[in-house]
């Protein structure tokens, strides 16, 4: 019978489990702090090679280092540096055809002596190679153009064998390379959303233009019209928003008039205002946002001002669309409890939103 079959599990109290876990995290954290002090001119040399690479950064590594390499390749690619992962074992069986002379190889091996890695090195002799390793005298290091030496590290594993501290260090150095180059490329939010169109990241960087109701779906009228004319002439087919955007003779936004504003006129027995200029009773200088504004900013305004409609304007102040709270709710991945007003809104009573405001305030692949 094998030892594995008869070995009994060790019973650890919750106190011992937490003590051991904290020791592991602390050991890895201390190793990262020490590693940050080790970074020197070699790191800058590696950045120069990778940043000026005309092809792709080919990341490679075996075993746990390879898994870390896959993450580094993904981080590079998502932050503006074209990158691919190459498995050393597959490389020597044909996948070397993926490597071009304009590429740069980023090779990960803590020992620097991993068989699959060392067998691959002669085939990469004509290509710049950056090594992330724990031994500056290893075979990998001797073949590298630049060596990022992690230094002597003790694995956090109680046996000192399972890759843990070393892979954490590799990951940190890979992140440092990717993010420093991203900063050098001036990689910004608009670049980021191009590479992250889906999921929560994509939502965070979605622009109002993608969610707003376009102008042909909005109610727009001149401020010189009467209230009655506004509601008769500015009607639109389909589901309407709770506000009419009002403009001057130049077509620029000057105010809004909401269904709730109309309801208040009736409640206050000001029926006579219905046949007067809407400009006399509209909310002048409403809060609006520029086309191209992030949805997160629009949602913040809706929440802080407790309004249900937010006009979207162009650079000169002409309306181009409207953000309606019902469209925001449909766009969000889950019920936005934090954006609900504290009290029952006019919209929930079937009267549309209340946009009453008094302050006019508008708000490539780099290689």
C-alpha positions in Angstrom: 0.0 0.0 0.0 1.4 3.4 -1.0 2.2 6.1 1.6 -0.5 8.3 0.0 -3.1 5.7 0.8 -2.3 5.4 4.5 -1.3 9.1 5.2 -3.8 10.7 7.6 -4.8 14.3 7.2 -3.4 16.8 9.7 -6.1 18.4 11.9 -5.6 22.2 12.2 -7.6 24.4 14.5 -9.1 27.6 13.0 -6.4 29.5 14.9 -3.6 27.4 13.3 -5.2 27.7 9.8 -5.3 31.5 10.1 -1.8 31.7 11.6 -0.4 29.7 8.7 -2.4 31.6 6.1 -1.2 34.9 7.5 2.4 33.7 7.5 2.2 32.7 3.9 0.7 36.1 2.8 3.2 38.0 5.0 6.1 36.0 3.5 5.0 36.8 -0.1 4.4 40.4 0.8 7.8 40.8 2.3 9.4 39.2 -0.7 7.6 41.7 -3.0 8.9 44.6 -0.9 12.4 43.3 -1.1 12.0 42.8 -4.8 10.9 46.4 -5.4 14.3 47.5 -4.0 16.1 45.1 -6.3 14.7 46.7 -9.5 17.4 48.7 -11.2 18.7 49.7 -14.6 18.0 46.2 -16.0 14.3 46.9 -15.6 14.7 50.0 -17.7 16.6 48.1 -20.3 13.8 45.5 -20.5 11.3 48.3 -20.9 13.3 49.7 -23.8 13.3 46.4 -25.6 9.6 45.7 -25.1 8.4 49.2 -25.7 10.2 49.6 -29.0 9.3 46.1 -30.2 7.9 46.3 -33.7 6.2 42.9 -33.5 4.7 41.2 -30.5 5.9 40.4 -27.1 6.0 36.6 -26.9 5.6 35.4 -23.3 6.7 31.9 -22.5 7.3 29.7 -19.5 6.6 26.2 -18.3 4.4 24.8 -15.5 3.3 27.4 -12.9 5.6 30.0 -14.5 3.8 29.4 -17.7 0.4 30.0 -16.1 1.8 33.3 -14.7 3.1 34.0 -18.2 -0.3 33.6 -19.7 -1.7 36.2 -17.2 1.2 38.6 -18.0 0.6 38.2 -21.8 -3.1 39.0 -21.2 -2.3 42.1 -19.1 0.2 43.3 -21.8 -2.4 42.9 -24.5 -5.2 44.6 -22.5 -3.1 47.6 -21.7 -1.7 48.5 -25.1 1.2 46.1 -25.8 0.5 43.4 -28.5 1.4 40.1 -26.8 0.9 36.3 -27.2 1.7 33.3 -25.0 3.9 30.6 -26.4 4.1 27.2 -24.7 7.7 25.9 -24.7 6.7 22.3 -25.3 4.5 23.2 -28.2 7.1 25.6 -29.5 9.6 22.9 -30.2 7.0 20.9 -32.0 6.0 23.6 -34.6 4.7 26.6 -32.8 8.0 28.4 -33.2 6.4 29.4 -36.5 4.4 32.0 -34.5 7.6 33.9 -33.6 8.8 36.7 -36.0 12.1 38.4 -36.1 10.5 41.6 -35.0 9.2 40.1 -31.8 10.7 40.2 -28.4 10.5 37.1 -26.1 9.8 37.4 -22.4 10.8 34.1 -20.8 9.9 33.1 -17.2 11.8 30.4 -15.3 12.8 30.8 -11.6 15.5 28.1 -11.9 16.5 29.1 -15.4 17.2 25.5 -16.1 13.8 24.1 -17.0 14.4 21.5 -19.7 11.6 22.7 -22.1 12.9 26.2 -21.8 16.6 25.5 -22.3 15.9 23.3 -25.3 14.0 26.3 -26.9 16.8 28.9 -26.3 19.0 28.0 -29.3 16.1 28.6 -31.6 15.5 32.1 -30.2 19.1 33.2 -30.5 18.4 35.8 -33.2 15.5 37.4 -31.2 15.9 39.8 -28.3 15.0 37.9 -25.1 14.1 39.2 -21.6 14.5 36.7 -18.8 12.6 36.8 -15.5 14.5 34.3 -13.3 15.8 33.7 -9.8 19.4 32.9 -10.9 21.5 35.4 -12.8 24.0 32.6 -13.7 21.5 30.2 -15.1 21.4 28.9 -18.7 18.3 31.1 -19.4 20.1 34.2 -18.0 23.2 33.5 -20.2 21.1 33.4 -23.3 19.1 36.6 -22.4 19.6 40.1 -23.7 18.3 41.4 -20.4 18.0 39.6 -17.1 15.5 40.6 -14.4 16.9 38.8 -11.4 14.3 38.0 -8.7 17.1 37.1 -6.4 17.1 34.3 -3.8 13.5 33.6 -2.7 12.1 31.0 -0.3 8.8 29.6 -1.4 6.0 30.2 1.1 5.1 26.5 0.9 5.9 24.8 4.3 8.1 22.4 2.4 9.8 25.3 0.5 9.1 23.5 -2.8 5.7 24.5 -4.3 6.0 27.6 -6.5 4.4 30.4 -4.5 6.6 33.3 -3.6 8.5 32.9 -6.9 5.4 33.0 -9.0 4.0 35.9 -7.1 7.3 37.8 -7.7 7.1 36.9 -11.4 3.6 38.2 -11.7 4.5 41.5 -9.9 7.4 42.1 -12.3 5.2 41.3 -15.3 2.5 43.7 -14.1 5.2 46.4 -13.5 6.5 45.9 -17.1 3.0 46.1 -18.6 1.8 49.0 -16.6 4.9 51.1 -17.0 4.7 50.7 -20.8 1.0 51.5 -20.6 1.8 54.8 -19.0 4.5 55.5 -21.5 2.0 54.8 -24.3 -0.5 57.3 -22.7 -3.0 54.5 -22.7 -6.2 56.1 -21.5 -9.8 55.2 -20.7 -10.9 55.4 -24.3 -8.2 53.0 -25.3 -9.1 50.7 -22.4 -12.8 50.5 -23.4 -11.8 49.4 -26.9 -10.1 46.3 -25.5 -12.8 45.7 -22.8 -16.1 46.2 -24.5 -17.9 43.6 -22.4 -18.5 42.8 -18.8 -18.4 45.3 -15.9 -15.2 47.0 -17.2 -16.9 47.8 -20.5 -19.9 49.1 -18.6 -17.8 51.4 -16.5 -16.4 53.0 -19.7 -19.6 53.1 -21.8 -20.4 56.6 -23.1 -23.8 58.2 -22.9 -24.1 58.2 -26.7 -24.5 54.4 -26.5 -27.4 54.5 -24.0 -29.2 57.8 -24.6 -32.4 58.1 -26.6 -31.4 59.8 -29.9 -32.9 63.1 -30.8 -35.6 61.6 -33.1 -36.9 59.7 -30.0 -37.0 62.8 -27.8 -39.5 65.6 -27.4 -38.0 69.0 -28.4 -39.7 72.3 -28.8 -38.9 76.0 -29.0 -39.2 78.0 -25.7 -41.5 80.5 -27.4 -44.2 77.8 -27.9 -47.1 77.6 -25.4 -47.3 74.7 -23.0 -50.3 73.3 -25.0 -48.3 73.5 -28.3 -45.4 71.8 -26.7 -47.4 68.8 -25.6 -49.3 68.6 -28.8 -46.6 69.3 -31.4 -43.6 67.6 -29.6 -45.2 64.2 -29.3 -43.2 61.2 -30.4 -44.4 57.6 -31.2 -43.4 54.9 -28.8 -42.4 55.1 -25.2 -41.7 58.8 -24.3 -39.4 60.3 -21.7 -40.9 62.5 -18.9 -39.3 65.7 -20.2 -39.4 68.0 -23.1 -36.2 69.8 -24.1 -36.7 73.4 -25.0 -34.4 75.4 -27.3 -33.8 79.0 -28.4 -33.8 80.3 -31.9 -30.3 78.9 -32.4 -31.4 75.4 -31.4 -29.4 75.5 -28.2 -30.8 74.0 -25.0 -32.3 76.6 -22.7 -34.6 74.6 -20.4 -36.8 71.5 -19.8 -40.4 71.1 -19.0 -41.5 67.8 -17.4 -44.7 66.0 -17.0 -44.4 66.7 -13.3 -44.1 70.5 -14.0 -47.4 70.2 -15.9 -49.0 68.3 -13.0 -47.9 71.0 -10.6 -49.5 73.7 -12.7 -52.8 71.8 -12.6 -52.5 71.1 -8.8 -51.8 74.8 -8.1 -54.8 75.8 -10.3 -52.6 77.7 -12.8 -54.5 76.3 -15.8 -54.1 79.7 -17.5 -50.4 79.0 -17.9 -51.1 76.2 -20.4 -51.7 78.8 -23.1 -48.7 80.9 -22.1 -45.1 80.6 -23.3 -43.5 77.5 -21.9 -40.4 79.6 -21.4 -42.2 81.3 -18.4 -42.7 78.1 -16.5 -39.9 75.8 -17.7 -36.8 74.9 -15.7 -34.2 77.2 -17.1 -30.6 76.1 -17.5 -31.1 72.4 -16.6 -28.2 70.1 -15.8 -26.9 68.4 -18.9 -23.9 66.4 -20.1 -21.8 66.6 -23.2 -21.9 63.8 -25.8 -19.0 61.5 -25.1 -19.4 61.7 -21.3 -19.1 58.3 -19.5 -22.3 56.7 -18.3 -20.9 56.5 -14.7 -20.8 60.3 -14.6 -24.3 60.5 -16.0 -25.6 58.1 -13.3 -23.8 60.0 -10.6 -25.6 63.2 -11.7 -29.0 61.5 -11.8 -28.4 60.1 -8.3 -27.1 63.2 -6.7 -29.7 65.6 -8.3 -32.5 63.0 -7.9 -33.7 63.6 -11.4 -35.1 61.2 -14.0 -34.0 62.8 -17.3 -30.6 64.2 -18.3 -30.2 66.1 -21.6 -27.2 65.3 -23.7 -25.8 68.2 -25.8 -23.0 68.9 -28.3 -20.1 71.3 -27.9 -22.3 74.4 -28.6 -25.2 73.3 -26.4 -27.6 71.8 -29.0 -29.5 68.7 -27.8 -28.4 65.4 -29.3 -30.3 63.1 -27.0 -31.7 62.3 -23.6 -30.7 59.9 -20.8 -33.8 58.6 -19.2 -33.7 56.8 -15.9 -35.8 53.9 -17.3 -33.1 53.3 -19.9 -30.4 53.4 -17.3 -32.2 50.7 -15.2 -32.4 48.5 -18.3 -28.7 49.1 -19.0 -27.4 48.3 -15.6 -26.5 44.6 -14.9 -28.6 44.4 -11.7 -31.1 46.6 -9.9 -29.4 49.8 -9.0 -30.6 50.2 -5.5 -28.0 52.9 -4.7 -29.5 55.1 -7.4 -33.1 55.1 -6.3 -34.4 58.3 -4.7 -35.1 58.3 -1.0 -38.8 59.3 -1.6 -41.3 58.2 -4.1 -40.6 59.9 -7.4 -43.0 61.5 -9.8 -42.1 58.8 -12.3 -43.3 56.1 -9.9 -46.7 57.8 -9.7 -47.0 57.8 -13.5 -46.3 61.5 -14.0 -42.8 61.1 -15.5 -39.6 62.5 -14.0 -38.8 65.7 -12.3 -35.9 67.5 -13.8 -36.2 70.7 -11.8 -32.8 72.5 -11.6 -31.6 76.1 -11.4 -27.9 75.8 -12.1 -26.8 75.8 -15.8 -23.9 73.3 -15.8 -22.8 71.2 -18.7 -20.6 69.0 -18.3 -5.6 53.9 -31.2 -3.8 51.5 -30.6 -0.6 53.2 -29.4 2.6 51.6 -30.4 
